[in-house]
Amino acid sequence: MKDQARVVLMSFGFKYGMPNANYYFDVGFIKNPAREKRWNFFSNTSRDLEEFVLAQPRVNEFIDKVEPLLIFLSTIDQDQVFAFGCSAGRHRSPVVVEELKRRLEKAGIESAVFHRDNNA
């Protein structure tokens, strides 16, 4: 039996600096919900916010392409940190990280989530 891969999925805000990670992804292309009237800078992740972010077609296309890459990279080294950043790390990157965690768990990849700048 092969060793269980362990990965950390981290969300962060670029405005607070780069975290220590093995791989970085910029999800700033996602329409920013903080600029929508329903959410503000200090709102926490909610189901409505997740639906807003994940309803954007390019978001799912991005996640569909990143997921197999993360699975492959997790087989190379058991301890990987994948960091996903947006402006402040409070809305877009946390939603992407949580969705990737769900998908990796379905694929049998053990993962932990760390939201560095989402003071929820």
N, C-alpha and C positions, 0 to 999 in steps of 0.2 A: 504494500500500500504506500502511495506517495505521501510525502509530508503535506500537511494542510497549509495552503497559502494563506497568509495574513496580509491584508492591506488596510491602510488608513485612507479614508476619503476626507479631505479637508476643504472647507469653504473659507474664503478670506476676502478681504477688501484690499485692492491695490493701494488705496490712499493711506493704508497703515503699514505698507511695506511688504516685502516678499517673505513668506515663511520658509522654513527648511522643508524641502520636499525633494523627491526624486524626479517628478514630472509635474509640469504646470500647464494649465489650460485656462484660457481667457474666455469667459462666457459673457463678456460685455456686449456681444452682438444681440443678446436677448433684449426685447423691449423692456425698459425699466419700469417695473410696477410702482416704484417710489414716486414716479412722475405722474401716476394716475391719481385721480381724486379719491379712490377707495383706500389707498395705503399711503402711509407717510414714512419718513425715514426711520421712525422708532417702532413701527409695527412689527410684530413677530410673524413667523411663518404660520399660515393658516391654510385650511383646505381650499378656500376661495383663491388665495394667493397661488397655491400649487396649481390649481386649475388654470388660472390666468397664464402662468409661465408655461405649463406643459401643453396648453392649447395652441401654442405658436408652432407651426409646422417645422420650421428650421430647428427648433429645440429638439424635437423628437428625432429628426434626422441626425443631428449632432450626437445625441445620446446613443442612437442605433449604431453609429460608427465608432464611438469611443468605447462602448461596452466590450466588444471583442478584443480591442487593443489592451484594455485593462486586464481582461482574463488572460491573454497571452503573456503580458508582462508579469503578472502574478506568478506564472509558472517558472520564470527565469530567476526570480529572487523572492523568497518568502516574506520579506519585510519591505514593502513598498509604501511610499506616501505619495498620493496623487492629490494635487492641490488645484482647486477650481476657484478662480477669482472673478470678481466683478468690482464695481466702483467702491462700495462700502462693505460688501460681504454680508448683507442683511436680507436680501430677497432672492435674487437670481441664483447665485452660487449655492446657497443652502438647499434650494429646491432641486437643483440638478444633482447635488451630492446625495440627497435622500432618495431620489429616483434611481440613481446608479446603485446605491446600497440594496434597494429592493431587487434590482435585476441581478446583481452579483450573488445575492443570497439564493435566488432561483437557480443560478448556475453552480451552486455549491462552493462559492468562494466566501470565506470568512472575512468580514470587514468590520471596521470600526469607523465611526463618524466623529469628526471634530469640527465644530463651527467656531473658528478662531475669533471672528469679529461680530458674531451675532449674539449679543448679550441677552439671550432669551431666558 
